[in-house]
């Protein structure tokens, strides 16, 4: 199984962290590694703190998810 994000990729975090339960709202970070068992990502923020975050809480900087909106329009017709 391939990883969606590679090591040292820059991402935006929008979700809860695992260490202290803090909610991150579109904060930029860099991926350090991925845990193969839990499938979480260890990320490092600009201030030097690190936290584990699930894949669904991460987003690439210029990624757009238009496909899910297109599917909704097709289903309504």
C-alpha positions as CSV (number, residue, x, y, z in Angstrom):
1,X,0.0,0.0,0.0
2,X,1.3,3.4,-1.0
3,X,1.4,6.4,1.2
4,X,-0.7,9.4,0.2
5,X,2.0,11.8,1.6
6,X,5.8,11.3,1.4
7,X,8.3,12.2,4.0
8,X,9.3,15.9,4.0
9,X,6.2,17.0,2.2
10,X,4.5,20.2,3.2
11,X,0.9,19.8,4.2
12,X,-1.9,21.8,5.9
13,X,-3.5,20.3,9.1
14,X,-7.2,20.6,9.8
15,X,-8.1,18.3,12.6
16,X,-7.2,17.0,16.1
17,X,-3.8,15.9,17.1
18,X,-3.2,12.6,19.1
19,X,-0.7,13.8,21.7
20,X,-2.6,16.5,23.5
21,X,-5.9,16.6,21.6
22,X,-5.3,20.1,20.3
23,X,-7.4,21.1,17.2
24,X,-5.3,22.5,14.3
25,X,-7.1,24.8,11.8
26,X,-5.2,25.0,8.5
27,X,-1.7,25.2,10.0
28,X,1.2,24.3,7.7
29,X,3.5,21.5,8.8
30,X,6.1,19.1,7.4
31,X,5.7,15.3,7.5
32,X,8.4,13.4,9.3
33,X,7.2,9.8,9.1
34,X,4.2,7.5,8.9
35,X,3.4,4.8,11.4
36,X,2.8,1.6,9.5
37,X,0.5,0.0,12.1
38,X,-1.8,2.9,13.1
39,X,-1.4,4.6,9.7
40,X,-1.0,8.0,11.4
41,X,1.5,10.7,10.3
42,X,4.1,12.3,12.6
43,X,4.3,16.0,11.6
44,X,6.4,18.9,12.7
45,X,5.1,22.5,12.9
46,X,7.1,25.7,12.4
47,X,7.5,26.3,16.1
48,X,9.2,22.9,16.5
49,X,6.4,20.9,18.1
50,X,5.6,17.5,16.8
51,X,2.2,15.6,16.8
52,X,0.6,12.5,15.4
53,X,-2.3,13.2,13.0
54,X,-4.6,11.0,11.0
55,X,-4.5,11.0,7.2
56,X,-8.0,12.5,6.8
57,X,-6.9,15.6,8.7
58,X,-4.1,16.4,6.2
59,X,-4.3,18.3,2.9
60,X,-1.7,19.1,0.3
61,X,-1.2,22.9,-0.2
62,X,-2.8,23.2,-3.7
63,X,-5.1,20.2,-3.7
64,X,-8.8,20.7,-4.5
65,X,-11.5,18.1,-4.0
66,X,-13.9,19.0,-6.8
67,X,-14.8,15.4,-7.6
68,X,-17.1,15.0,-4.6
69,X,-19.0,18.1,-5.6
70,X,-19.4,16.8,-9.2
71,X,-20.8,13.5,-8.0
72,X,-23.5,15.3,-6.0
73,X,-24.6,17.3,-9.0
74,X,-24.9,14.2,-11.1
75,X,-26.9,12.4,-8.4
76,X,-29.5,15.2,-8.1
77,X,-30.4,15.3,-11.8
